[in-house]
């Protein structure tokens, strides 16, 4: 697997992290101390770990616990109310 770059947009500035292609996004965020709400422990039941992924054609929201990343990307953790 190859290395990818993930840019995480945060209120206090962007954070650039490296990860292995195909890795689970929630695991990547937790390993890099990016705050994300996960009351179900990453099982996909609570839908609290939403991230916005930015691409050429706009953005989309995904659950970090159910998403693997295979290419460089820019994301933003959706604030939990």
N, CA, C and O of each residue as an XYZ file, in Angstrom:
324
protein
N       0.841     -1.180      0.000
C       0.000      0.000      0.000
C       0.892      1.251      0.000
O       1.984      1.260      0.568
N       0.399      2.281     -0.642
C       1.173      3.512     -0.741
C       0.744      4.520      0.322
O      -0.289      4.367      0.974
N       1.563      5.544      0.472
C       1.268      6.594      1.446
C       0.423      7.681      0.793
O       0.654      8.061     -0.355
N      -0.558      8.173      1.544
C      -1.420      9.262      1.067
C      -1.329     10.434      2.037
O      -0.863     10.291      3.167
N      -1.784     11.591      1.573
C      -1.806     12.800      2.392
C      -3.250     13.226      2.602
O      -4.023     13.340      1.651
N      -3.598     13.458      3.851
C      -4.940     13.932      4.198
C      -4.788     15.299      4.857
O      -4.079     15.444      5.853
N      -5.457     16.292      4.295
C      -5.477     17.624      4.891
C      -6.779     17.761      5.669
O      -7.868     17.633      5.109
N      -6.653     18.021      6.961
C      -7.822     18.141      7.827
C      -8.032     19.620      8.117
O      -7.187     20.265      8.737
N      -9.171     20.156      7.663
C      -9.508     21.560      7.920
C     -10.018     21.673      9.354
O     -10.953     20.979      9.753
N      -9.379     22.571     10.128
C      -9.777     22.801     11.511
C      -9.881     24.293     11.753
O      -9.315     25.091     11.005
N     -10.604     24.670     12.797
C     -10.771     26.088     13.126
C      -9.434     26.785     13.360
O      -9.276     27.962     13.034
N      -8.480     26.062     13.923
C      -7.175     26.664     14.233
C      -6.147     26.443     13.128
O      -4.947     26.583     13.365
N      -6.600     26.100     11.926
C      -5.708     25.902     10.784
C      -5.728     24.468     10.295
O      -6.189     23.564     10.992
N      -5.230     24.275      9.106
C      -5.209     22.947      8.511
C      -4.114     22.091      9.135
O      -3.049     22.590      9.497
N      -4.393     20.791      9.255
C      -3.390     19.834      9.724
C      -3.193     18.818      8.619
O      -4.158     18.223      8.139
N      -1.960     18.616      8.214
C      -1.642     17.655      7.161
C      -1.094     16.396      7.819
O      -0.141     16.445      8.597
N      -1.719     15.264      7.488
C      -1.281     13.992      8.059
C      -1.021     12.993      6.939
O      -1.597     13.090      5.855
N      -0.158     12.045      7.213
C       0.175     10.972      6.274
C      -0.473      9.699      6.769
O      -0.590      9.476      7.974
N      -0.898      8.859      5.828
C      -1.525      7.596      6.182
C      -1.271      6.583      5.070
O      -0.811      6.931      3.982
N      -1.576      5.345      5.363
C      -1.457      4.287      4.370
C      -2.741      4.221      3.557
O      -3.837      4.230      4.117
N      -2.606      4.156      2.254
C      -3.772      4.031      1.379
C      -4.590      2.813      1.777
O      -4.042      1.732      1.992
N      -5.911      2.993      1.875
C      -6.809      1.907      2.240
C      -7.124      1.832      3.716
O      -7.941      1.012      4.136
N      -6.485      2.680      4.513
C      -6.721      2.665      5.959
C      -8.082      3.269      6.294
O      -8.611      4.095      5.550
N      -8.633      2.845      7.418
C      -9.909      3.363      7.909
C      -9.733      4.805      8.369
O      -8.805      5.112      9.118
N     -10.616      5.686      7.924
C     -10.482      7.108      8.222
C     -10.599      7.407      9.713
O      -9.848      8.236     10.226
N     -11.506      6.764     10.414
C     -11.641      7.004     11.848
C     -10.347      6.640     12.574
O      -9.903      7.375     13.456
N      -9.751      5.532     12.215
C      -8.480      5.117     12.826
C      -7.384      6.143     12.564
O      -6.607      6.475     13.459
N      -7.328      6.638     11.344
C      -6.329      7.646     10.986
C      -6.510      8.901     11.839
O      -5.541      9.436     12.379
N      -7.755      9.368     11.957
C      -8.026     10.584     12.724
C      -7.660     10.400     14.194
O      -7.043     11.280     14.794
N      -8.036      9.264     14.775
C      -7.736      9.018     16.184
C      -6.228      8.903     16.415
O      -5.715      9.419     17.408
N      -5.516      8.230     15.507
C      -4.062      8.079     15.635
C      -3.349      9.426     15.582
O      -2.251      9.571     16.119
N      -3.966     10.404     14.939
C      -3.356     11.720     14.785
C      -4.000     12.776     15.684
O      -3.868     13.975     15.439
N      -4.695     12.320     16.723
C      -5.293     13.189     17.739
C      -6.232     14.253     17.150
O      -6.272     15.386     17.629
N      -6.981     13.879     16.115
C      -8.000     14.760     15.554
C      -9.292     14.472     16.321
O      -9.779     13.342     16.280
N      -9.862     15.460     17.019
C     -11.079     15.215     17.808
C     -12.266     14.843     16.909
O     -12.573     15.531     15.936
N     -12.919     13.737     17.267
C     -14.114     13.292     16.539
C     -14.997     12.522     17.521
O     -14.505     11.715     18.310
N     -16.292     12.777     17.466
C     -17.257     12.192     18.402
C     -17.623     10.773     17.946
O     -18.091     10.582     16.824
N     -17.406      9.773     18.824
C     -17.697      8.377     18.468
C     -18.303      7.614     19.650
O     -17.660      6.711     20.186
N     -19.525      7.959     20.066
C     -20.113      7.290     21.219
C     -20.354      5.788     21.017
O     -20.407      5.046     21.997
N     -20.501      5.326     19.775
C     -20.733      3.896     19.548
C     -19.423      3.134     19.366
O     -19.430      1.928     19.120
N     -18.301      3.839     19.486
C     -17.010      3.175     19.377
C     -16.599      2.861     17.944
O     -15.710      2.039     17.720
N     -17.228      3.498     16.989
C     -16.871      3.279     15.592
C     -17.597      2.125     14.936
O     -17.117      1.562     13.953
N     -18.757      1.769     15.477
C     -19.540      0.655     14.916
C     -20.529      1.096     13.835
O     -21.130      0.249     13.173
N     -20.705      2.395     13.647
C     -21.599      2.896     12.609
C     -23.038      3.083     13.030
O     -23.880      3.429     12.201
N     -23.343      2.862     14.311
C     -24.730      2.955     14.765
C     -25.187      4.373     15.071
O     -26.348      4.716     14.849
N     -24.279      5.194     15.577
C     -24.698      6.508     16.071
C     -24.661      7.599     14.992
O     -25.318      8.630     15.145
N     -23.930      7.397     13.941
C     -23.743      8.349     12.822
C     -23.180      9.696     13.283
O     -23.449     10.724     12.662
N     -22.399      9.696     14.372
C     -21.833     10.933     14.899
C     -20.475     11.291     14.295
O     -20.036     12.435     14.417
N     -19.809     10.351     13.655
C     -18.447     10.592     13.171
C     -18.437     11.077     11.716
O     -17.631     10.626     10.903
N     -19.334     11.991     11.414
C     -19.425     12.496     10.041
C     -18.246     13.395      9.700
O     -17.807     14.215     10.506
N     -17.748     13.218      8.482
C     -16.714     14.085      7.946
C     -17.174     14.570      6.577
O     -17.888     13.868      5.861
N     -16.762     15.758      6.233
C     -17.038     16.312      4.914
C     -15.773     16.138      4.085
O     -14.701     16.603      4.471
N     -15.904     15.465      2.946
C     -14.775     15.218      2.062
C     -14.926     16.128      0.850
O     -15.955     16.119      0.174
N     -13.885     16.911      0.587
C     -13.909     17.875     -0.512
C     -13.250     17.278     -1.745
O     -12.178     16.678     -1.662
N     -13.907     17.448     -2.902
C     -13.365     16.952     -4.160
C     -13.537     17.966     -5.268
O     -13.977     19.093     -5.039
N     -13.186     17.553     -6.466
C     -13.276     18.437     -7.630
C     -14.702     18.897     -7.896
O     -14.925     20.016     -8.358
N     -15.663     18.033     -7.604
C     -17.058     18.322     -7.918
C     -17.875     18.716     -6.686
O     -19.086     18.497     -6.647
N     -17.227     19.285     -5.702
C     -17.954     19.689     -4.497
C     -17.530     18.862     -3.304
O     -16.381     18.429     -3.214
N     -18.462     18.640     -2.384
C     -18.146     17.881     -1.175
C     -19.267     16.900     -0.861
O     -20.384     17.027     -1.361
N     -18.950     15.935     -0.035
C     -19.925     14.949      0.400
C     -19.635     14.585      1.849
O     -18.495     14.694      2.302
N     -20.657     14.155      2.578
C     -20.479     13.735      3.960
C     -20.450     12.212      4.033
O     -21.252     11.526      3.399
N     -19.504     11.699      4.822
C     -19.344     10.261      5.029
C     -19.171      9.987      6.518
O     -18.854     10.893      7.288
N     -19.379      8.751      6.916
C     -19.054      8.335      8.284
C     -17.599      7.891      8.293
O     -17.212      7.021      7.514
N     -16.800      8.476      9.158
C     -15.376      8.135      9.213
C     -15.166      6.665      9.564
O     -14.228      6.035      9.075
N     -16.040      6.118     10.411
C     -15.874      4.729     10.850
C     -16.138      3.728      9.728
O     -15.710      2.576      9.812
N     -16.826      4.150      8.701
C     -17.184      3.258      7.598
C     -16.489      3.633      6.293
O     -16.901      3.193      5.220
N     -15.429      4.450      6.383
C     -14.765      4.943      5.184
C     -13.288      4.605      5.192
O     -12.592      4.805      6.188
N     -12.825      4.093      4.074
C     -11.398      3.875      3.850
C     -10.941      4.891      2.821
O     -11.685      5.236      1.903
N      -9.720      5.367      2.976
C      -9.200      6.410      2.102
C      -8.099      5.817      1.231
O      -7.178      5.168      1.727
N      -8.209      6.052     -0.085
C      -7.265      5.474     -1.042
C      -6.448      6.511     -1.811
O      -5.539      6.149     -2.559
N      -6.761      7.800     -1.635
C      -6.057      8.847     -2.370
C      -5.969     10.101     -1.507
O      -6.699     10.244     -0.526
N      -5.076     11.001     -1.879
C      -4.949     12.273     -1.179
C      -6.308     12.966     -1.144
O      -7.060     12.921     -2.118
N      -6.619     13.606     -0.020
C      -7.906     14.287      0.084
C      -7.854     15.380      1.142
O      -6.910     15.475      1.927
N      -8.901     16.204      1.137
C      -9.102     17.232      2.152
C     -10.428     16.936      2.826
O     -11.434     16.693      2.160
N     -10.426     16.959      4.159
C     -11.645     16.672      4.908
C     -11.847     17.714      6.001
O     -10.945     18.477      6.347
N     -13.069     17.713      6.531
C     -13.419     18.514      7.707
C     -14.314     17.658      8.577
O     -15.292     17.088      8.094
N     -13.989     17.562      9.860
C     -14.847     16.835     10.790
C     -16.092     17.681     11.022
O     -15.995     18.844     11.414
N     -17.266     17.094     10.778
C     -18.522     17.813     10.971
C     -18.774     17.951     12.472
O     -18.794     16.952     13.192
N     -18.965     19.177     12.945
C     -19.173     19.364     14.402
C     -20.408     18.614     14.892
O     -21.449     18.598     14.234
N     -20.267     17.997     16.057
C     -21.395     17.306     16.682
C     -22.168     18.325     17.498
O     -21.582     19.056     18.297
N     -23.489     18.380     17.303
C     -24.273     19.391     18.030
C     -24.223     19.228     19.528
O     -24.836     20.010     20.255
